[in-house]
Structures are given as structure tokens and as C-alpha cells.
């Protein structure tokens, strides 16, 4: 395939920045939040089980339960960041026993157009 055809194919793809959304939620709510984030465009996620490291006395003092947690790592597009974090914050505030934390970190140096296409949830296939 000539180089100009390959360049033309890649021209159709945007170079939107990808972000890593890290969401920490009660373990029993992990699947709910994972599906919620996936429904809003995340094409790649994984969940890691965790437990807080704060002293139990300190947690009792502030009235925070020391429940097991799940950490959800999701790749999202930068233009979804504000909406997703805001939506998650609303859910954390409105649901009893569903407190959580959501932060994003920019992803850089993702190599290869096929990997970028997959992670950015771009349905168009490179040929």
C-alpha cells in the first residue's frame, strides 16, 4: 500500500487525549460503577480489590466505615472527563453507603494506531 493511502486513512482519526479514570468505591458496588462507566464510552476497564490503610481509630473518629474497596481503572476520552467525574460525584452523594472517589490522570505515549483506536473506543477499523 502506498504511503499516501496509509496517511489518508489515518487522517480520519482524531488524536483526542486519553485519560485514566481511577474510581474507588465500596467493593459491593464495583460492578454497578464499572457498568455505569462502560455505558458512557469506556472501552477498557479493570477492577482491583483493595482495602484502606487508615487507622481504624481515625476512621471511627470521622464516622467512616472501614469497608473493603474496589479500584476501577478505566480508559476514557478527555472530552468525557468532566461529565463522568461530575456524574460519579452525584452518584456518590445521592446513594446511601456508596461513597467513592474519582480522579483522572492523562495517558501519554500510547504507541500504535491500533491500540489507540481500541482504547479510544473508535469503532472504525484500520485496514
Buried (B, 14 or more C-beta within 10 A) or exposed (E): EEEEEEEEBEEEBEEEBBBBBBBBBBBEBBEBBBEBBBEBBBBBBEBEEEEBEEEEEEBEEEEEEEBEBBBBBBBBBBEBBEEBBEBBEEBBEEEEEBBBEBEBEEBEEBEEBEEBBBBBBBEEEEE
